[in-house]
Amino acid sequence: MIAEAGHAALWFAGAMALLQFALGALGLTDRYQSLRGSAAPVAVVQMVLTCLSFLCLIIVFMRSDMSVLLVATNSHSDKPWLYKFAGTWGNHEGSMLLWVTILAIGGATVALFERALDVRTKTATLAAQGAIALGFYAFLLFSSNPFARIDPAPANGQGLNPLLQDPGLAFHPPTLYMGYVGMSVAFSFAVGALVTRDVGPTFARAMRPWILGAWIFLTIGITAGSYWAYYELGWGGWWFWDPVENASLMPWLAATALLHSVTVLATRDSLRAWTIMLSVVAFSMSMIGTFLVRSGILTSVHSFAVDPRRGGFILMLLALYIGGALALFALRINTVREGNRFEAISREGSLVFNNLLLSIILVIVLIGTLYPLALEATTGTKISVGAPYFNSTAGPVTLVLLIGMAAGPLMRWRFDQAKKVAERLALPALALALAALLLAAFAGPIGILPLLGLVVAAGVAAASIAPLWKRNLRRTPLFTWGMVIAHLGCAVSMAGMAADSAFTKEALVAMQIGQTQQIGPYSVTLNKVTEEPGPNWSALDAEMIVRKGDDAPFTVHPQSRTFTDPPMETNESAITTAWNGQLYLVIGIPKDNAGFPVRFYWKPFVTLIWIGGIFIALGGLLSLFGRVNRDLFSIRRLFGKKVAAS
C-alpha cells in the first residue's frame, strides 16, 4: 500500500510539473498574463507530492519490504537501520527520486520566497524549472520506477554494496545533489532572464544566493566524499581522478567561475553575457555528471552502472535542455546590453582572468574524462587517463590561478595602478619568498610541483587575510569575512595536497606476528590477528601496537572484512591523526602463508586538505548570510520608497 501511494504521488507530481510549465509559458503571453501568478502554487503542490513519494520510499526501505524490487536488490533484512535509511538513495532509482525531490523543493522555494524578480521573469523561471522537472519525472516513471514490484518476494534481499555501507552514504550524495539542483535553479533563472530580456543586477542578486548555496553544498560534498574514499577504499589516496570524481569536480569549477561572475554583475553591472553563459555551462556539467554516473558506460566504485538505455534517456534530456538553452542564448544575446566597462588592471579584470583559468582547468578535466570514453566508443580502443595527465596539465594552471586569486581582492574596482597593486602584494610576496627559503633549507629534495604548491600556498595565505588589514574587524561585512576565509581555505588545502605529494612515506610488508615496522616517526608491531563477527560481515582484525618515541604506546585495529550479501571483501583502514599528519594502516588477507600483507603510510599534514575544504565551505556560508542580509535590506528600502511615493 505504501509503495502504491508513493508511485501515485510521483505520477501526480509529474502532472504538476507539466502544469507548472504550461501555466508559466502561457503566463508570458499578453493574452494569458492573468496566469502569471498561477505557476507558483502549483510548484508548491509539486513539492508536497514529491516529498510524499520520497517518504514512502524511505518507509519501504526501513520496513525491508522485499516485494519492492528496489528494496530486494539493494537492501537486506539484517542490515543496520542507518544503511536501510541511507540505502534509499544508494542506488540508481532512489538517488534519482532524491534528485527530483530536491529539485521540487528548490522550485517551491523560488515560488514562495523570491520577491526581487520582476513577475514576468519569475514566471519564466518557474516555467523553466517545471520543464527540467518534467524530464526527470518522465525518466523516473518510464524507465526507472523506484516502486516496481517483484513476485514472489525474496526473504532477505541481495544487500547494499559493502563499499556504501558507511555513514558517509547518509550525507555525501544528498549534499552533492543539493549542489547539482542549485545549479538547475541558477540555470532556470538565466533562461527566465533571457526570455524576458531582464539580464541585469536585480536578476543577478536574485540568482546569487542559489549559486552560493549550490557551491557550498558541492564543496561540502566533494570534501566529504574525498575523505570517505580516503578511509574506505584503503589505497591511501584522497583523489584518484576517477571519471565519477571528476563528474562532481567539473560543476564545482563552473560554479566557482559563475559565483565570481554573478557577484560582478550584481554589484558592478558587468559581465552580463559571461554570467548567462556560465549558468548554462554549470548546469551542463551537472547533467554530464548525471549521465556519467547513470549511463552504464563507466565501471567505477562511485557509479551505478545501470542499463545504458537509461543513459540514452539522460543524454536526450541533456541535449534538449542544454541545446535549447544555447539556442536561446544565441537568439537573445544581442539583446543583452554590454554593462559597465572596466580596465584590465582592476578587480573585475582579475576575476575575468581567474574565470578564464577556471574554464581552462574545466576543459582539461572534461577532455581527460570524456576522451577515453569517446575513443572506446568510436574505435574500441581502451585507454586510461590518470593522475600524470591531470597533474601535469591542470597543476600548473591551478598554481597560476591561485596567484591570480591572491592578487584579485587587493585590487580596486573599475581601475587600478600596477605600481600600487605591486605595493599591496609586497607582504604576500615576502611570505612566498620566506617559504621558498625554508623549504630549500629543511625540506630536502621534493618534486617541482609540490615545491611550487607549498610556496604559492604560503603567499596565498598571506594575501587572503590582506583585505582585513587596517579595517575595523567588528564593522567588516560578513561577505568580506567569507571571502577571506574561503581564500584562506584554498591556501590551506593546497598546502595539504602539496605536503601529501612531497613528504608521504609508504611501505608494503608481509608481516608475521610480533614483527615491527618503522614508518615515519612511528614503529608499528603486529601483536595478534583474530576473526571478528559483524552485523552482516566477518572480519580479520589485526591488533597493532604503535609507538612514537617516548610517548605511551597505543593500539589500532585495521580490518579486512568479508561480506556475503552481496559477496565482497573490503579494507577498513586504521587511521591515527596527529597535529602534523596521519598514520594510515591497512591489512589484507594472507596468501600461501607468506605473512599478513600490511600497507603503511605516514602522510604529513594531509589533514590540511579537508580542513581547507571546511574553511572554503564556511567562507561560502558567511558570504551567503552577508549577501542575503544586504540584499533583503536593499529590497525593503526599495519597497519603502515605492510605498512612500504612492
N, C-alpha and C positions, 0 to 999 in steps of 0.2 A: 504493500500500500504506500509506504514511504517513497519507494522508487518510482511508482506511477505518479505520485504527486510532484516529485522533482522533475520528471520528464515533462509533465503537463505545464508546470511553471516555466520550464525552458522554452516550450513552444510559444506560450503567451508572451514571454519576454522578447522572443524573436519578432512576434507580431507587433509589439510595442516599438521595437527598433525600426521596423518598416513604417509604422505610423509616424514616428518622430521624424524620420527622413522626409516623408511625404508632406507633412504639415509644415516643416521647415522650408522645404523647396517651394511649396505653394505660397507661403507667407512672404517670400521675397518678391513676388509679383505684385503689381499695383492692384490687380483685380481682387486678390485674396489677402490684402495686407492686414485684415482683421484677424487672420490666423497667426500673426507673428508671435503672440504670446502662448500659443497652444502647444508648441513642442516641449516647453519646459515641464509642465505637469506630466506629460507622457514619459519624459526621461526619468522622472521620479518613480512612476509606476514600474517602468522597466527595471530600475534598480531593485525595488522591493521584490519583484518576481525572480530576478536572477539570484539575489541573496537567499531567497527561499529555496530555490533549486540547489544551490551550493550547500545550504544547511542540510537538505535531505541527503545529499551525497555523503556528508560527514557522518550523519546518523547511520546510514547503511554500513559504512566502514567501521564505526565504533561497535555496532551490533554484530559485526562479522557475518553479514547477510550474504552467504555464498551463492544465493540464487541470482545475485547480480554479477554478471560476467567480470566486470572491472574489479570487484572485490575478490572474486575467486582467483583471478590471475595476478593480483598484486597485494594480497594480504594473507594472513594466516590466523587461525583462531587463537593460537598460543602467543602471538606477538604482544609485547608490552603496549599499553594503551597509547603512549606517545607516538609510536610508529604506526598504529592504526589511524590515529588522527592525522599525522603529517603524511601518511601514506595516501591520503585522499588526493594530494596533488603530486605524489611521487610516481606519476605515470602520465601517459600522453593525454587521455581523455580528461582526467581530473585536473591536470595542470591547465588545459585549455578552458575548462569551466571556471577555474580560478581567474584566468586571464580575463574572460568576459565579465566576471563578477566585478573585478577591479575597474574594468572599462565602464561598466554601468554606474558604479559609484562615482567615477570621475565625471561622467556626463551629468549625473544628477547634481553633483556639487556645483558644476558650472551653471546649471539651470536655477539652483536655489540661491546662490551667493554672488554670482557675477553681477555687479552693478555699474561698473565703469564703462562697459562697451555700449556703443550705440545699439538700439534694439534690432536693427537690420543685421548688423554684424554678429550679434549674439544669436539671432535666428539662423544665420548661415552656419555659424559654428556648431550649433546643435544639430543641424541637418547633416553636416559632415561627420559629426560624431555618431549619429544614427546610422549613416551609411557604413562606417567602419564596423560598428557593432553588428549590423545585419549580415555582413560577410562572414564574421566569425560564428554567429548563431547558425548560419547555414552550414558552415564547416562542421560544427558540433552535431547538429541534428541529422545531417545526411551522410556523414562519413565517420563520425567519432562519438557516437551516442554513449554517454557515460552510464546510462541506466539500462543498457541492454541486458536481457535475462539469459540464463542458462538452465537447461533442464536435461538430466537431473542435476541438482546442485551437489558439488563435492562436499566432503565432510569438513575439510580444513582449509583448502586453498593452496596455491603454489608459493605464497610468501612474497615479501618485498625484497628487491635486490639488496643483498647484505651491505654493499657499499653505501646504500642510502639509509641504513639503519643506524642513524646518528642524529643527535639533537640538531645538528646543522640543517637537516631537512625541514625543520619546523620554521626556520626564518630565512634561509638563503633564497629559495625560489620566490616566496612572496615579496621580498624586498626587490629582487630583480624585476618581477612583473610590475610592481608599482612604478619602477623607473621606466619600463617599456610603455606602460599605459600613460604615464605623464607625458611622454613624447608624442603619444597619439593625440592627447588633448592639445598640445602645442601645435601639432600638425593641423588639427581642426581649426584652431584659431587662425593659423596662417591662411588656410583655404577660405575661411569666412571673410578675412580681411581682403583677400584678393577678389572674391566675388563682389564685395560691396565697395571695392576701391578705397578701403579705410585703413591703409597702412601708415601708421604714424605713432607718436609717443603714447597715446591713450591705449591703442591696441597692444603696444609693447609692454606697458605697465600691467595690463590685464594678463598677458601671457607669461610674464616673468616669474610669478610665484610657482606656476606649474613647471616651468623649466628648472627652477631651483629645486623644487621638491623632487622631481624626477632624477635630477643629477645627484641629490643627496642619497636617495634610495639606491641608485646604481652604484654609487661609491660604497655604501654600506654592503650591498650585495656582493660586489666584486671583492672587497676586503674580507668579508666573512667567508666567501667561497674559497678564496685563496688559502686562508688558514685551515679551513675544513679539509681541503685536498692535501694540504701540507701534513696534517697529523693523521689523516685517514688512509691515504694511499701508500704511505710507508717508503717513498723513494727519496725523501729528504729535501725535495724542492718545493718552492712556493708558486711557481708558474711554469707550465710545460709548453706554452704556445700551442696548446690543443685547439683545433678549429672551433670547438664549442666554447672554450675560454675566450677565444678571440671574438666570438659572437656577442659576448657581453661587453668586451672592451671597446668594440667599434662604436656602439651607440654612446658610450661614455665619452669617447673622443669628440664625436659630433656634438653631443650635448654641452661639453665644455666650451667648444667654439661658439655654439649658439648662445650660451649663457652670457658670454662676454659681449657678443654682438647685440643681443637684445637689451643689455644694460646701456650700451652706447645709444641705441635708438630711443630708449625710454628717457634718458637724461639729457642727451645732446641732439636728438633728432637727426642721426646719421646712420648709415649702413642699412637702409631700408630693404633694398633688393637682396643684400647679403643675408639679412636676418630671415627673410622668407625662404631663400634657397636652403639655408642651414636647417630650418624647420623641416623641410621636405627630406633632406639628407638624414637627419637624426631619426626620423620615423622610418625611413627606408632601411637604415641599419638595424632597427628593432625588428622589422619584418624579415630581413635577411637572416637575422639570428634565429627567429622563429622557424624559418624554412630549414636552416641547417640542422636544428635540433630535432625536428619532427619529420623530415623528408625521408629518412632511412638511407641517405647517401653517405652517412658518416658512421664509423664504428668508434665509439668513444664511451668512456665511463660516464660522461655527462649527458649523452644523447638518449632519446627514447627509441630510436632506430625502428620506426614503425613502417607500415606498408608505404612504399614510395608513391602510390597513387594519392595518398593524403598530401604528400609533399607537392604533387602537381596541383592540388586544390589550393594550397597556400601560395604556390608560385603564381597561380592565376589571380589570387587576391592581391599579391604584391604588384603584379603588372597592372591590374585595374586601378588600385589606389595611387601608386607612385606614378604610373604613366598618366593617369588623369590629372594628378597634381602638377606634373611637369608641363602637360599641355596647357593647363590653366595658367601656369606661371608664364609660359611663352606668349599666351594671348593677352595677358593683363600686365606684364612687366612694364610695357611702355606707358601705362597709366600711373605707375608708381613714381612720384617725384623723387629727385635725387637726394633731398635733405641737405642739411648744413655741411659745408666743406671744412676740411681741416688740413693742416700741414703734415708732412711726413714725420717730422720730429715733433711728436705730441703723444698724449696718452692714447688717443684714438688710433694714431699711426702704429703705435706699439701693439695695440690689441689686434689690428688688422694683420700685422706681421706674425703675431703668435697664432692667430687663427689660420693663416696660410700654412704655418709649420704643423699645427694640429691636423690640418687637412692632408698634408703630405704623409704624416705618420698613419693616418687613417687609410690612405691609398696603399701604403706599404703593407699594412696588416691585411687589408682586403685582398690584395694580389696574392700574398703568401697563403691566405686561407682558401681562396677560390681557385687559384691556378691548378693545384694538383687535382681538384675535382673536375675541372673543365678538361684537363689533359686526359684523364682517365675516361671521361665520357666520350671524347672525340677520337682518341687513338687506342684506348685500352691500356695505355702505359701507366703504371702506378709509381709515383714518386712521393717522397716525404720532404716537406719543407719544415724545418725545425728551428731551434734556437740560433744556430750560426747565421742563418739568413736574417732573422728578425733583429738579432743583436747588432749585426754589422751594418744594417740599413737604418733601422729605427733608432738605434742607440745614439749615434752622432747627432741626428736631428733633434732628439729629445734633449741632449745637452745644450744645443743652441736655443731650443725652446725655453729651457729653464733660465738661461742668461737673459733672454728677452722678457721673461716673466719677472725677473728681478728688477729690470730697468723700468718696466711699464708704470708701476704705481708711483715712481719717483718723478714722472714727467707731468707737465701741466696739460690741461685740456686745450684743444684747438692749436696751440703753437707753443713751442719751447725752443730754447737755445742749446745747441750741442755742448757748449762750454759749461753751462750751468748744470746740465744733466750729468756731465763728467764729474763735476764737483760733488754732486749728491751721491754719486756712485763710488766715491773715494773710500769710504769705510767698508762697504761690501768687497771692494777690490782688495783692501788690506786684509780682510778676513780670508779671502781666497788665497792670497799670497802666503799668509801665515800657515794655512792648512797645507799648502804645497810643500813648504819648508819642513813642517813637522812630519809629513808622510815620507818625504825624501830621507829624513834623518832616522826615523824609527820604524817605518813600515816594512822595509825590506823590498825585494823585487815583487811587484804585482803588475797585472796587465794594465795596458794603457787606458782602456775604457773604465775599469774600476777606479783607477787613479784619478782620471778626469771627473768621474762621478762624485767621488769624495770631495774633491777640490771645489767643484761647482756647487755642491750641496752646502758647503760652508759659506760661500758667497751669497747664495740664495737665502740662507737662513738669516744672515745679517741684513740683507736688503729687504726681506719680508717684514721685519719689525721697524724699518726706517720710517714708514708713514706715521708711526707713533711718536717720533722724535719731536720734542718741544711742543707737544699737544697736552691739553688738559684731558687726562685719561677719563675723568668722570663725564666729561662732555663729548667724548668721542662717540660717534654714532655706532650702533650695533653692527651695521653692514660694513663699516670700516674695520671693526674688530674681526668680523667674519672673514674679510679679505686677508687680513694679516695672518690669522690662524690657519686658513686654508693654504696660503702660500708657504707658511712655515711647515705645514704638514707635507707638502710636496718635497721640501728640502729634507725633512726627516726620513720620508720613505726612500728618497734617492740615496741617502746615506746608508740606509739599511740594505738596499739592493746592492750597492757597490761594495759594502763591507762583506756581505754574504759571498759575492763573487771573488773578492780579493783574499779573504782570510779563512774560508771554510777548510777544515781538515776532515778527511774521510778515511775509513778503514773497513775492510770486509774480512772477517776472520772466522774460521771454523773452530769453535771453542769447545773444550772439554770442561766438565765440572771441576771447579777450583782454579781454572786458568784466569789470569789477569791480563787486561789490555789497557795500554795507555792511549788516551786521545785528548789532545789539547792539555788543559790543566788537570784533567781527571784521570784516575785509574779505576777501572771497572772490573769486578770479579764476578764470574758466573757461579753463584752459590748452589742453586739447585733448579731443576725443571720438573714441574708437576702437571698433571692433567686436571683442568678445572671445568665443571659444567656451568653453562649459562642458561638463560631463559629459553633460547632457541638456537643455541650453538654449544660446541665444546671447544676448549682452548688448551693449547700448550703454553703454560705460564712459566716464564723464567724469572726467578728471583735473583737480582743482580745487586751487588753491594758497591756503592760509588763512594770514592774518597777524593777529596781535594785538599792537598797539603796537610795541614794540621787540623783542619775542620773535622767535626764529628761526621762519621760515615752515615749514609742513608741508603734506603732500599728502593729500587724501582722494579716494575713488573711489566716488561713488554710481553705481548702475547701473539701467538699465531692461532687464529680462530677458524673453525670449520663449521659451516652452515649446511643444513640438509635440505631446507625448503626456501629458496632453491639451493642446490649444491654449489658451494663456492668456498675458497679459502681467502681469508683477509689477514692483514697485519695490523695489529694495534700497537703503535709506537709508544715508547715511554719517553716523555719529554720533561727535562728539568730546566727551568728558567732561572737564570741569574741576571744580575744587573747588566752584565756585559755579554750576554749571549745565551744560547741554548745547547744543552747536551741532548742528542737525539739518538735513541737506540731502537733497533728493530731486530726481532728474532724470526728465523724461518724454521721449516721442518727439516730435520737431518736426513741425509741420504747416504746409504752404504756405510753407516757407522763412521762417517768422517767427521763427526762433531756437529754441534749446533751452529748453523750459519748466522752470524750476528753482524749487522751493519752499524758502524759507529759514525756519528757526525759531531763535530764541535763547530758551531756556527756563531761566530762573534757578531753581536749587535743585530742579529737577524730580526729581532722583535721590533726594531725601528720601522720595518716595512709596514706592519699593521698598526703600530702606534701612529705613524704618519697618516695612514688611511682614516683612523679615528679623528685625527686633527682636521683632515680635509672635510669630512662629513660634518664635524662640529662647526667649522667655519661656515659651511653652507647653511647650516641651521640658524646660526646667528644672523647671517645675511638675510635669510628668509624672513625672520621675525622683524628685523630692522626695516627691510624694504616694505613689507606688508603694512607695518605701523605707519610708515611715512606716506605710502600710497593711500591708505584709508584716511589719514589726516587731510591729504590734498583733496580727496573726493568729498569729504564732509565740508571742507571750506568752500569748494566749488558749488555744491548744492546750497550751502548757506547764502552765498552771493546771489544765486538764482532766485531763491525764495525772497530775499530782501528786495531784489529788483522788481519782482512781481507784485 
